[in-house]
Amino acid sequence: MPELPEVETYRRFIDELVVGQTIVAFEVKDAHVLATSEDLLRHAVVGSRVTGTRRLGKNCFLELSTGQVLVLHFGMTGDVGAYRDEHDAPRFTRVALHLDTGLRVAFVDPRKFGRIRLAESVEAYQKAKKIGPDALNITTEQLKAKLSHRKTLIKPLLLDQSITAGLGNWIVDEVLFQAKIHPERIANTLTDAEFEALHEAIQLVLTTAIKHEATYRHFPASFLIHAREWDDSATPGSDKHQFCPRHPDTGIDKNYVGGRATYTCPVCQPAAQ
């Protein structure tokens, strides 16, 4: 699933291609991905100039000269592409925006869980969907205000898009590893120092992922993500069992927290007693 770093990469790609351009056609190849009616989308988009792009969590926005925004949500397998001639259209292109330069921007989605819709503004969409502050912008104080009174496991709370937008499963595991917090800690037991560490880890993980355009193999060796390849039949000490980047003799644990596969280091992230 495209997470915040992938969507930010998509946004920058789109921003470079479309800002200042006029959309001259709205081509729908598969209406399944439309969350607003095709006629309404076409009427709103065609003839509009793209004045900017924004991102909130996993949502990308094209700001139109009408004041409205085109909202792109990429679902499980969404992506973007660009082409000029039909025979060069990416496979699984569902919608294409035709620009006055002759370029076409493709909304690509093999599994068709992504959605395109119209909204009056980013702020109106955020309110309607009850989306929290973007994870790149949330402050330590906001995190504390949202979490410090909650008697719930920290990992599911960080995955809750109404608390902070943009954190997916692997990101939360990485954040908690970097902050040295066990995913089953109860949120209201975190200390002020741990909230500071949590905030710093969110910024570290997201900025690193964006810097590398979400190409995870290029992440620093100190990141847990390199140890997420797992063979359930392997035993600690075997070649197929992954180890903590900080403690080479310590095998990474795999469990399920809130129904989600979760990876932790038992030394870095001791379970709460």
Sequence and secondary structure as in RCSB ss.txt:
>XXXX:A:sequence
MPELPEVETYRRFIDELVVGQTIVAFEVKDAHVLATSEDLLRHAVVGSRVTGTRRLGKNCFLELSTGQVLVLHFG
MTGDVGAYRDEHDAPRFTRVALHLDTGLRVAFVDPRKFGRIRLAESVEAYQKAKKIGPDALNITTEQLKAKLSHR
KTLIKPLLLDQSITAGLGNWIVDEVLFQAKIHPERIANTLTDAEFEALHEAIQLVLTTAIKHEATYRHFPASFLI
HAREWDDSATPGSDKHQFCPRHPDTGIDKNYVGGRATYTCPVCQPAAQ
>XXXX:A:secstr
   HHHHHHHHHHHHHHHTT BEEEEEES GGGBSS HHHHHHHHTT BEEEEEEETTEEEEEETTS EEEEE T
TT EEEEESSGGG  TTEEEEEEETTS EEEEE SS   EEEEES HHHHHHHHT   BTTT  HHHHHHHHTT 
 SBHHHHHH TTTSBT  HHHHHHHHHHHT  TTSBGGG  HHHHHHHHHHHHHHHHHHHHTTT GGGS TT GG
GG    TT  TTSTTS B SS TTSB EEEEETTEEEEE TTTS    
